[in-house]
Amino acid sequence: MDKRALSFATIIPLRNDIAEVIVDEGVELDLDMVRQYHRYLLANFNSPFSLLINKIHAYTYTFEAQLNLATLEEINVMAVVAYNRATKVSTENLANSIPRQIEWNLRIFNERSSAVSWLVEQQSALSET
């Protein structure tokens, strides 16, 4: 499996239209990092693409990063794998309390395989329409 590391995260292509994202431990994502992340996705995945956000590490966001994170029109859906209640609650808070120009289509899972299956289903549904 091909892994591509950004300076703050690893992005693993699961398919040409599904990316797994693992942010490094202790990172504080800022606006420049979000822009770099978005550019990488646009350059390396077929649109529309979906994201698996694998929260195996603890990290934070600046306010500007929170406002701009995952605001690409090319994102179909996002699945977040939250391995504990605190991560689930913080993800729900990030998804629901921050105003964005593009609303997130996000679902939270407690294990990776279910998240991947859901993403594949969502991407397959696009080709049926």
N, CA, C and O atoms as a GROMACS GRO file, in nm:
protein
  516
    1MET      N    1   0.085  -0.118   0.000
    1MET     CA    2   0.000   0.000   0.000
    1MET      C    3   0.089   0.124   0.000
    1MET      O    4   0.181   0.136   0.081
    2ASP      N    5   0.062   0.213  -0.089
    2ASP     CA    6   0.142   0.335  -0.104
    2ASP      C    7   0.100   0.438   0.000
    2ASP      O    8  -0.017   0.477   0.006
    3LYS      N    9   0.194   0.483   0.081
    3LYS     CA   10   0.167   0.586   0.180
    3LYS      C   11   0.244   0.711   0.142
    3LYS      O   12   0.361   0.705   0.106
    4ARG      N   13   0.177   0.823   0.148
    4ARG     CA   14   0.239   0.952   0.119
    4ARG      C   15   0.233   1.038   0.244
    4ARG      O   16   0.125   1.066   0.296
    5ALA      N   17   0.346   1.079   0.290
    5ALA     CA   18   0.351   1.159   0.412
    5ALA      C   19   0.360   1.307   0.379
    5ALA      O   20   0.445   1.349   0.300
    6LEU      N   21   0.274   1.385   0.439
    6LEU     CA   22   0.289   1.529   0.441
    6LEU      C   23   0.374   1.559   0.564
    6LEU      O   24   0.408   1.467   0.639
    7SER      N   25   0.408   1.681   0.586
    7SER     CA   26   0.493   1.714   0.701
    7SER      C   27   0.422   1.688   0.834
    7SER      O   28   0.486   1.684   0.939
    8PHE      N   29   0.290   1.671   0.831
    8PHE     CA   30   0.211   1.659   0.953
    8PHE      C   31   0.114   1.541   0.951
    8PHE      O   32   0.044   1.517   1.050
    9ALA      N   33   0.110   1.466   0.841
    9ALA     CA   34   0.011   1.358   0.829
    9ALA      C   35   0.054   1.257   0.723
    9ALA      O   36   0.139   1.285   0.639
   10THR      N   37  -0.008   1.142   0.730
   10THR     CA   38   0.010   1.040   0.628
   10THR      C   39  -0.123   1.022   0.556
   10THR      O   40  -0.228   1.012   0.619
   11ILE      N   41  -0.117   1.019   0.424
   11ILE     CA   42  -0.237   0.996   0.343
   11ILE      C   43  -0.215   0.866   0.267
   11ILE      O   44  -0.120   0.851   0.190
   12ILE      N   45  -0.306   0.772   0.289
   12ILE     CA   46  -0.296   0.640   0.228
   12ILE      C   47  -0.408   0.626   0.124
   12ILE      O   48  -0.526   0.633   0.160
   13PRO      N   49  -0.373   0.606  -0.002
   13PRO     CA   50  -0.479   0.584  -0.101
   13PRO      C   51  -0.538   0.443  -0.085
   13PRO      O   52  -0.467   0.343  -0.100
   14LEU      N   53  -0.666   0.437  -0.054
   14LEU     CA   54  -0.735   0.308  -0.045
   14LEU      C   55  -0.790   0.268  -0.182
   14LEU      O   56  -0.797   0.150  -0.216
   15ARG      N   57  -0.827   0.369  -0.259
   15ARG     CA   58  -0.867   0.359  -0.399
   15ARG      C   59  -0.832   0.492  -0.462
   15ARG      O   60  -0.784   0.582  -0.394
   16ASN      N   61  -0.856   0.504  -0.593
   16ASN     CA   62  -0.825   0.633  -0.656
   16ASN      C   63  -0.925   0.742  -0.619
   16ASN      O   64  -0.909   0.858  -0.657
   17ASP      N   65  -1.030   0.704  -0.544
   17ASP     CA   66  -1.130   0.800  -0.501
   17ASP      C   67  -1.159   0.793  -0.350
   17ASP      O   68  -1.257   0.849  -0.303
   18ILE      N   69  -1.072   0.723  -0.275
   18ILE     CA   70  -1.085   0.716  -0.129
   18ILE      C   71  -0.946   0.730  -0.067
   18ILE      O   72  -0.854   0.655  -0.100
   19ALA      N   73  -0.933   0.826   0.024
   19ALA     CA   74  -0.806   0.850   0.092
   19ALA      C   75  -0.824   0.828   0.242
   19ALA      O   76  -0.921   0.873   0.302
   20GLU      N   77  -0.727   0.758   0.300
   20GLU     CA   78  -0.722   0.747   0.446
   20GLU      C   79  -0.623   0.852   0.496
   20GLU      O   80  -0.512   0.862   0.445
   21VAL      N   81  -0.665   0.929   0.597
   21VAL     CA   82  -0.583   1.037   0.650
   21VAL      C   83  -0.553   1.008   0.797
   21VAL      O   84  -0.643   0.985   0.877
   22ILE      N   85  -0.423   1.010   0.830
   22ILE     CA   86  -0.380   0.991   0.969
   22ILE      C   87  -0.290   1.110   1.005
   22ILE      O   88  -0.177   1.120   0.957
   23VAL      N   89  -0.343   1.198   1.088
   23VAL     CA   90  -0.265   1.314   1.132
   23VAL      C   91  -0.169   1.267   1.242
   23VAL      O   92  -0.205   1.185   1.326
   24ASP      N   93  -0.047   1.319   1.239
   24ASP     CA   94   0.056   1.280   1.334
   24ASP      C   95   0.019   1.321   1.478
   24ASP      O   96  -0.055   1.417   1.500
   25GLU      N   97   0.074   1.247   1.572
   25GLU     CA   98   0.052   1.273   1.714
   25GLU      C   99   0.099   1.413   1.752
   25GLU      O  100   0.208   1.456   1.715
   26GLY      N  101   0.013   1.484   1.828
   26GLY     CA  102   0.051   1.612   1.885
   26GLY      C  103   0.052   1.731   1.791
   26GLY      O  104   0.091   1.841   1.832
   27VAL      N  105   0.012   1.713   1.668
   27VAL     CA  106   0.011   1.822   1.569
   27VAL      C  107  -0.098   1.922   1.604
   27VAL      O  108  -0.205   1.886   1.652
   28GLU      N  109  -0.069   2.049   1.578
   28GLU     CA  110  -0.174   2.151   1.578
   28GLU      C  111  -0.191   2.193   1.433
   28GLU      O  112  -0.108   2.266   1.378
   29LEU      N  113  -0.300   2.148   1.371
   29LEU     CA  114  -0.326   2.181   1.231
   29LEU      C  115  -0.357   2.330   1.220
   29LEU      O  116  -0.442   2.382   1.292
   30ASP      N  117  -0.286   2.397   1.129
   30ASP     CA  118  -0.313   2.537   1.103
   30ASP      C  119  -0.363   2.554   0.960
   30ASP      O  120  -0.372   2.457   0.885
   31LEU      N  121  -0.394   2.676   0.923
   31LEU     CA  122  -0.451   2.703   0.792
   31LEU      C  123  -0.358   2.661   0.679
   31LEU      O  124  -0.404   2.606   0.579
   32ASP      N  125  -0.230   2.686   0.692
   32ASP     CA  126  -0.135   2.645   0.587
   32ASP      C  127  -0.135   2.493   0.569
   32ASP      O  128  -0.127   2.444   0.456
   33MET      N  129  -0.143   2.419   0.678
   33MET     CA  130  -0.148   2.273   0.670
   33MET      C  131  -0.276   2.227   0.600
   33MET      O  132  -0.274   2.136   0.518
   34VAL      N  133  -0.387   2.290   0.633
   34VAL     CA  134  -0.515   2.256   0.568
   34VAL      C  135  -0.505   2.280   0.418
   34VAL      O  136  -0.551   2.198   0.339
   35ARG      N  137  -0.446   2.391   0.380
   35ARG     CA  138  -0.432   2.421   0.236
   35ARG      C  139  -0.342   2.318   0.168
   35ARG      O  140  -0.372   2.273   0.057
   36GLN      N  141  -0.232   2.280   0.232
   36GLN     CA  142  -0.142   2.178   0.176
   36GLN      C  143  -0.216   2.045   0.162
   36GLN      O  144  -0.203   1.977   0.060
   37TYR      N  145  -0.291   2.009   0.262
   37TYR     CA  146  -0.371   1.886   0.262
   37TYR      C  147  -0.473   1.888   0.147
   37TYR      O  148  -0.485   1.790   0.074
   38HIS      N  149  -0.544   1.997   0.132
   38HIS     CA  150  -0.642   2.009   0.024
   38HIS      C  151  -0.575   2.000  -0.114
   38HIS      O  152  -0.625   1.931  -0.203
   39ARG      N  153  -0.463   2.068  -0.132
   39ARG     CA  154  -0.392   2.061  -0.260
   39ARG      C  155  -0.350   1.918  -0.292
   39ARG      O  156  -0.362   1.873  -0.406
   40TYR      N  157  -0.302   1.847  -0.191
   40TYR     CA  158  -0.261   1.709  -0.211
   40TYR      C  159  -0.379   1.622  -0.256
   40TYR      O  160  -0.367   1.544  -0.350
   41LEU      N  161  -0.492   1.636  -0.189
   41LEU     CA  162  -0.610   1.558  -0.225
   41LEU      C  163  -0.654   1.586  -0.369
   41LEU      O  164  -0.681   1.494  -0.446
   42LEU      N  165  -0.661   1.714  -0.404
   42LEU     CA  166  -0.704   1.752  -0.539
   42LEU      C  167  -0.608   1.700  -0.646
   42LEU      O  168  -0.652   1.665  -0.756
   43ALA      N  169  -0.481   1.695  -0.616
   43ALA     CA  170  -0.381   1.653  -0.714
   43ALA      C  171  -0.370   1.501  -0.727
   43ALA      O  172  -0.321   1.451  -0.828
   44ASN      N  173  -0.416   1.426  -0.626
   44ASN     CA  174  -0.388   1.283  -0.624
   44ASN      C  175  -0.509   1.191  -0.622
   44ASN      O  176  -0.493   1.069  -0.627
   45PHE      N  177  -0.631   1.245  -0.614
   45PHE     CA  178  -0.749   1.160  -0.608
   45PHE      C  179  -0.852   1.205  -0.710
   45PHE      O  180  -0.866   1.324  -0.739
   46ASN      N  181  -0.925   1.107  -0.766
   46ASN     CA  182  -1.030   1.136  -0.862
   46ASN      C  183  -1.152   1.194  -0.790
   46ASN      O  184  -1.195   1.143  -0.687
   47SER      N  185  -1.203   1.299  -0.846
   47SER     CA  186  -1.318   1.368  -0.788
   47SER      C  187  -1.448   1.310  -0.843
   47SER      O  188  -1.454   1.275  -0.961
   48PRO      N  189  -1.551   1.301  -0.762
   48PRO     CA  190  -1.554   1.329  -0.619
   48PRO      C  191  -1.489   1.213  -0.541
   48PRO      O  192  -1.502   1.097  -0.578
   49PHE      N  193  -1.420   1.249  -0.434
   49PHE     CA  194  -1.353   1.149  -0.352
   49PHE      C  195  -1.408   1.153  -0.211
   49PHE      O  196  -1.473   1.249  -0.170
   50SER      N  197  -1.379   1.047  -0.137
   50SER     CA  198  -1.422   1.038   0.002
   50SER      C  199  -1.301   1.018   0.091
   50SER      O  200  -1.195   0.974   0.047
   51LEU      N  201  -1.320   1.051   0.219
   51LEU     CA  202  -1.209   1.048   0.313
   51LEU      C  203  -1.238   0.960   0.433
   51LEU      O  204  -1.348   0.961   0.488
   52LEU      N  205  -1.139   0.883   0.472
   52LEU     CA  206  -1.140   0.808   0.596
   52LEU      C  207  -1.043   0.879   0.690
   52LEU      O  208  -0.922   0.875   0.670
   53ILE      N  209  -1.096   0.944   0.792
   53ILE     CA  210  -1.013   1.014   0.889
   53ILE      C  211  -0.992   0.918   1.006
   53ILE      O  212  -1.083   0.893   1.085
   54ASN      N  213  -0.871   0.864   1.015
   54ASN     CA  214  -0.838   0.764   1.115
   54ASN      C  215  -0.772   0.834   1.234
   54ASN      O  216  -0.655   0.872   1.227
   55LYS      N  217  -0.848   0.852   1.341
   55LYS     CA  218  -0.802   0.931   1.456
   55LYS      C  219  -0.729   0.843   1.558
   55LYS      O  220  -0.772   0.829   1.672
   56ILE      N  221  -0.619   0.784   1.514
   56ILE     CA  222  -0.540   0.702   1.605
   56ILE      C  223  -0.447   0.787   1.691
   56ILE      O  224  -0.392   0.738   1.790
   57HIS      N  225  -0.429   0.913   1.656
   57HIS     CA  226  -0.344   1.004   1.732
   57HIS      C  227  -0.426   1.122   1.783
   57HIS      O  228  -0.533   1.154   1.730
   58ALA      N  229  -0.376   1.186   1.886
   58ALA     CA  230  -0.438   1.307   1.939
   58ALA      C  231  -0.374   1.428   1.872
   58ALA      O  232  -0.251   1.436   1.860
   59TYR      N  233  -0.458   1.523   1.826
   59TYR     CA  234  -0.411   1.645   1.764
   59TYR      C  235  -0.517   1.752   1.779
   59TYR      O  236  -0.631   1.724   1.815
   60THR      N  237  -0.479   1.876   1.750
   60THR     CA  238  -0.570   1.988   1.764
   60THR      C  239  -0.570   2.073   1.637
   60THR      O  240  -0.494   2.046   1.543
   61TYR      N  241  -0.656   2.174   1.635
   61TYR     CA  242  -0.670   2.263   1.520
   61TYR      C  243  -0.670   2.407   1.567
   61TYR      O  244  -0.722   2.437   1.675
   62THR      N  245  -0.613   2.497   1.488
   62THR     CA  246  -0.635   2.639   1.512
   62THR      C  247  -0.778   2.671   1.467
   62THR      O  248  -0.840   2.593   1.395
   63PHE      N  249  -0.828   2.786   1.511
   63PHE     CA  250  -0.964   2.823   1.472
   63PHE      C  251  -0.976   2.837   1.321
   63PHE      O  252  -1.074   2.792   1.262
   64GLU      N  253  -0.876   2.899   1.256
   64GLU     CA  254  -0.880   2.916   1.110
   64GLU      C  255  -0.880   2.780   1.040
   64GLU      O  256  -0.948   2.764   0.938
   65ALA      N  257  -0.806   2.685   1.093
   65ALA     CA  258  -0.806   2.550   1.034
   65ALA      C  259  -0.944   2.486   1.048
   65ALA      O  260  -0.992   2.421   0.955
   66GLN      N  261  -1.006   2.503   1.163
   66GLN     CA  262  -1.140   2.446   1.184
   66GLN      C  263  -1.240   2.501   1.083
   66GLN      O  264  -1.324   2.427   1.033
   67LEU      N  265  -1.231   2.630   1.054
   67LEU     CA  266  -1.324   2.693   0.961
   67LEU      C  267  -1.305   2.643   0.817
   67LEU      O  268  -1.402   2.637   0.741
   68ASN      N  269  -1.183   2.607   0.781
   68ASN     CA  270  -1.151   2.574   0.642
   68ASN      C  271  -1.130   2.426   0.614
   68ASN      O  272  -1.121   2.386   0.498
   69LEU      N  273  -1.122   2.345   0.717
   69LEU     CA  274  -1.096   2.203   0.702
   69LEU      C  275  -1.207   2.133   0.624
   69LEU      O  276  -1.326   2.149   0.654
   70ALA      N  277  -1.167   2.056   0.525
   70ALA     CA  278  -1.260   1.972   0.447
   70ALA      C  279  -1.374   2.053   0.386
   70ALA      O  280  -1.490   2.011   0.390
   71THR      N  281  -1.341   2.168   0.329
   71THR     CA  282  -1.442   2.252   0.263
   71THR      C  283  -1.432   2.243   0.112
   71THR      O  284  -1.480   2.332   0.041
   72LEU      N  285  -1.372   2.137   0.062
   72LEU     CA  286  -1.362   2.117  -0.082
   72LEU      C  287  -1.494   2.062  -0.137
   72LEU      O  288  -1.551   1.969  -0.080
   73GLU      N  289  -1.541   2.119  -0.246
   73GLU     CA  290  -1.661   2.068  -0.311
   73GLU      C  291  -1.641   1.926  -0.363
   73GLU      O  292  -1.738   1.852  -0.381
   74GLU      N  293  -1.517   1.888  -0.386
   74GLU     CA  294  -1.485   1.756  -0.442
   74GLU      C  295  -1.499   1.643  -0.340
   74GLU      O  296  -1.493   1.526  -0.377
   75ILE      N  297  -1.519   1.676  -0.212
   75ILE     CA  298  -1.537   1.572  -0.110
   75ILE      C  299  -1.680   1.522  -0.113
   75ILE      O  300  -1.773   1.600  -0.096
   76ASN      N  301  -1.697   1.393  -0.134
   76ASN     CA  302  -1.829   1.331  -0.132
   76ASN      C  303  -1.875   1.311   0.012
   76ASN      O  304  -1.970   1.376   0.057
   77VAL      N  305  -1.809   1.222   0.085
   77VAL     CA  306  -1.842   1.195   0.225
   77VAL      C  307  -1.713   1.173   0.304
   77VAL      O  308  -1.606   1.149   0.247
   78MET      N  309  -1.727   1.181   0.435
   78MET     CA  310  -1.614   1.153   0.524
   78MET      C  311  -1.658   1.055   0.631
   78MET      O  312  -1.767   1.067   0.688
   79ALA      N  313  -1.573   0.958   0.658
   79ALA     CA  314  -1.592   0.865   0.768
   79ALA      C  315  -1.480   0.890   0.867
   79ALA      O  316  -1.362   0.894   0.830
   80VAL      N  317  -1.515   0.905   0.993
   80VAL     CA  318  -1.416   0.925   1.098
   80VAL      C  319  -1.416   0.803   1.187
   80VAL      O  320  -1.521   0.758   1.233
   81VAL      N  321  -1.297   0.749   1.212
   81VAL     CA  322  -1.285   0.638   1.306
   81VAL      C  323  -1.240   0.698   1.438
   81VAL      O  324  -1.128   0.748   1.450
   82ALA      N  325  -1.329   0.692   1.537
   82ALA     CA  326  -1.302   0.745   1.671
   82ALA      C  327  -1.293   0.626   1.766
   82ALA      O  328  -1.390   0.552   1.784
   83TYR      N  329  -1.178   0.608   1.826
   83TYR     CA  330  -1.153   0.488   1.907
   83TYR      C  331  -1.196   0.503   2.052
   83TYR      O  332  -1.189   0.406   2.128
   84ASN      N  333  -1.239   0.623   2.092
   84ASN     CA  334  -1.287   0.641   2.229
   84ASN      C  335  -1.393   0.751   2.231
   84ASN      O  336  -1.411   0.824   2.134
   85ARG      N  337  -1.462   0.760   2.343
   85ARG     CA  338  -1.573   0.855   2.355
   85ARG      C  339  -1.527   1.000   2.342
   85ARG      O  340  -1.596   1.081   2.280
   86ALA      N  341  -1.413   1.034   2.399
   86ALA     CA  342  -1.363   1.172   2.392
   86ALA      C  343  -1.339   1.214   2.247
   86ALA      O  344  -1.372   1.326   2.209
   87THR      N  345  -1.282   1.125   2.168
   87THR     CA  346  -1.257   1.156   2.027
   87THR      C  347  -1.389   1.169   1.952
   87THR      O  348  -1.403   1.256   1.866
   88LYS      N  349  -1.485   1.084   1.983
   88LYS     CA  350  -1.616   1.092   1.918
   88LYS      C  351  -1.682   1.226   1.949
   88LYS      O  352  -1.733   1.293   1.859
   89VAL      N  353  -1.682   1.265   2.076
   89VAL     CA  354  -1.745   1.391   2.116
   89VAL      C  355  -1.676   1.510   2.053
   89VAL      O  356  -1.742   1.603   2.006
   90SER      N  357  -1.542   1.510   2.050
   90SER     CA  358  -1.471   1.623   1.991
   90SER      C  359  -1.496   1.631   1.840
   90SER      O  360  -1.504   1.740   1.784
   91THR      N  361  -1.510   1.516   1.775
   91THR     CA  362  -1.540   1.514   1.631
   91THR      C  363  -1.681   1.567   1.606
   91THR      O  364  -1.702   1.645   1.513
   92GLU      N  365  -1.777   1.524   1.686
   92GLU     CA  366  -1.914   1.576   1.673
   92GLU      C  367  -1.917   1.727   1.693
   92GLU      O  368  -1.987   1.799   1.621
   93ASN      N  369  -1.842   1.774   1.791
   93ASN     CA  370  -1.836   1.918   1.818
   93ASN      C  371  -1.777   1.993   1.698
   93ASN      O  372  -1.830   2.096   1.656
   94LEU      N  373  -1.668   1.942   1.645
   94LEU     CA  374  -1.604   2.004   1.528
   94LEU      C  375  -1.699   2.005   1.408
   94LEU      O  376  -1.705   2.103   1.334
   95ALA      N  377  -1.772   1.897   1.389
   95ALA     CA  378  -1.862   1.886   1.274
   95ALA      C  379  -1.986   1.974   1.288
   95ALA      O  380  -2.035   2.028   1.188
   96ASN      N  381  -2.036   1.990   1.410
   96ASN     CA  382  -2.166   2.054   1.427
   96ASN      C  383  -2.163   2.197   1.477
   96ASN      O  384  -2.263   2.268   1.465
   97SER      N  385  -2.052   2.242   1.533
   97SER     CA  386  -2.054   2.375   1.595
   97SER      C  387  -1.976   2.481   1.519
   97SER      O  388  -1.976   2.598   1.557
   98ILE      N  389  -1.911   2.442   1.412
   98ILE     CA  390  -1.832   2.538   1.334
   98ILE      C  391  -1.908   2.571   1.205
   98ILE      O  392  -1.938   2.481   1.127
   99PRO      N  393  -1.939   2.699   1.182
   99PRO     CA  394  -2.006   2.735   1.056
   99PRO      C  395  -1.908   2.724   0.938
   99PRO      O  396  -1.796   2.774   0.944
  100ARG      N  397  -1.952   2.657   0.832
  100ARG     CA  398  -1.869   2.641   0.713
  100ARG      C  399  -1.952   2.673   0.589
  100ARG      O  400  -2.075   2.662   0.589
  101GLN      N  401  -1.883   2.714   0.484
  101GLN     CA  402  -1.952   2.739   0.357
  101GLN      C  403  -2.004   2.610   0.297
  101GLN      O  404  -2.109   2.609   0.232
  102ILE      N  405  -1.932   2.502   0.317
  102ILE     CA  406  -1.973   2.371   0.266
  102ILE      C  407  -1.995   2.279   0.385
  102ILE      O  408  -1.903   2.252   0.462
  103GLU      N  409  -2.119   2.232   0.400
  103GLU     CA  410  -2.153   2.146   0.512
  103GLU      C  411  -2.092   2.008   0.495
  103GLU      O  412  -2.084   1.956   0.383
  104TRP      N  413  -2.048   1.950   0.604
  104TRP     CA  414  -1.988   1.817   0.600
  104TRP      C  415  -2.093   1.708   0.592
  104TRP      O  416  -2.197   1.715   0.657
  105ASN      N  417  -2.066   1.606   0.511
  105ASN     CA  418  -2.143   1.483   0.509
  105ASN      C  419  -2.053   1.380   0.576
  105ASN      O  420  -1.968   1.320   0.512
  106LEU      N  421  -2.073   1.360   0.707
  106LEU     CA  422  -1.980   1.286   0.789
  106LEU      C  423  -2.052   1.182   0.873
  106LEU      O  424  -2.163   1.206   0.921
  107ARG      N  425  -1.988   1.068   0.890
  107ARG     CA  426  -2.038   0.964   0.979
  107ARG      C  427  -1.921   0.916   1.064
  107ARG      O  428  -1.809   0.902   1.015
  108ILE      N  429  -1.949   0.890   1.193
  108ILE     CA  430  -1.845   0.847   1.286
  108ILE      C  431  -1.861   0.698   1.314
  108ILE      O  432  -1.972   0.648   1.336
  109PHE      N  433  -1.748   0.628   1.312
  109PHE     CA  434  -1.743   0.484   1.336
  109PHE      C  435  -1.648   0.455   1.451
  109PHE      O  436  -1.560   0.536   1.482
  110ASN      N  437  -1.665   0.338   1.515
  110ASN     CA  438  -1.572   0.302   1.621
  110ASN      C  439  -1.471   0.196   1.576
  110ASN      O  440  -1.387   0.154   1.655
  111GLU      N  441  -1.480   0.156   1.452
  111GLU     CA  442  -1.377   0.066   1.398
  111GLU      C  443  -1.362   0.086   1.247
  111GLU      O  444  -1.457   0.119   1.177
  112ARG      N  445  -1.241   0.065   1.201
  112ARG     CA  446  -1.199   0.102   1.066
  112ARG      C  447  -1.272   0.027   0.955
  112ARG      O  448  -1.311   0.088   0.856
  113SER      N  449  -1.290  -0.104   0.969
  113SER     CA  450  -1.346  -0.182   0.858
  113SER      C  451  -1.488  -0.138   0.823
  113SER      O  452  -1.524  -0.136   0.705
  114SER      N  453  -1.569  -0.104   0.922
  114SER     CA  454  -1.705  -0.054   0.894
  114SER      C  455  -1.700   0.080   0.821
  114SER      O  456  -1.780   0.106   0.732
  115ALA      N  457  -1.606   0.164   0.860
  115ALA     CA  458  -1.592   0.294   0.796
  115ALA      C  459  -1.553   0.277   0.649
  115ALA      O  460  -1.608   0.344   0.562
  116VAL      N  461  -1.457   0.188   0.623
  116VAL     CA  462  -1.414   0.164   0.484
  116VAL      C  463  -1.530   0.108   0.401
  116VAL      O  464  -1.552   0.152   0.288
  117SER      N  465  -1.605   0.014   0.456
  117SER     CA  466  -1.719  -0.043   0.383
  117SER      C  467  -1.822   0.064   0.349
  117SER      O  468  -1.873   0.068   0.237
  118TRP      N  469  -1.851   0.152   0.444
  118TRP     CA  470  -1.947   0.260   0.419
  118TRP      C  471  -1.897   0.354   0.310
  118TRP      O  472  -1.974   0.395   0.224
  119LEU      N  473  -1.768   0.388   0.313
  119LEU     CA  474  -1.712   0.476   0.210
  119LEU      C  475  -1.723   0.413   0.071
  119LEU      O  476  -1.759   0.480  -0.025
  120VAL      N  477  -1.692   0.285   0.061
  120VAL     CA  478  -1.702   0.215  -0.068
  120VAL      C  479  -1.846   0.218  -0.117
  120VAL      O  480  -1.870   0.240  -0.235
  121GLU      N  481  -1.941   0.194  -0.028
  121GLU     CA  482  -2.084   0.200  -0.066
  121GLU      C  483  -2.122   0.339  -0.116
  121GLU      O  484  -2.190   0.353  -0.218
  122GLN      N  485  -2.077   0.442  -0.045
  122GLN     CA  486  -2.109   0.579  -0.083
  122GLN      C  487  -2.049   0.616  -0.218
  122GLN      O  488  -2.113   0.683  -0.299
  123GLN      N  489  -1.926   0.573  -0.243
  123GLN     CA  490  -1.863   0.601  -0.371
  123GLN      C  491  -1.930   0.522  -0.484
  123GLN      O  492  -1.946   0.574  -0.594
  124SER      N  493  -1.969   0.399  -0.455
  124SER     CA  494  -2.038   0.317  -0.556
  124SER      C  495  -2.172   0.378  -0.593
  124SER      O  496  -2.212   0.372  -0.709
  125ALA      N  497  -2.240   0.437  -0.496
  125ALA     CA  498  -2.370   0.499  -0.521
  125ALA      C  499  -2.357   0.617  -0.618
  125ALA      O  500  -2.451   0.646  -0.692
  126LEU      N  501  -2.242   0.682  -0.619
  126LEU     CA  502  -2.221   0.793  -0.712
  126LEU      C  503  -2.224   0.746  -0.858
  126LEU      O  504  -2.278   0.815  -0.944
  127SER      N  505  -2.168   0.630  -0.884
  127SER     CA  506  -2.162   0.582  -1.022
  127SER      C  507  -2.296   0.527  -1.069
  127SER      O  508  -2.317   0.506  -1.189
  128GLU      N  509  -2.387   0.503  -0.975
  128GLU     CA  510  -2.520   0.451  -1.011
  128GLU      C  511  -2.616   0.562  -1.049
  128GLU      O  512  -2.722   0.536  -1.106
  129THR      N  513  -2.580   0.686  -1.017
  129THR     CA  514  -2.673   0.797  -1.047
  129THR      C  515  -2.648   0.856  -1.182
  129THR      O  516  -2.718   0.950  -1.221
   0.00000   0.00000   0.00000
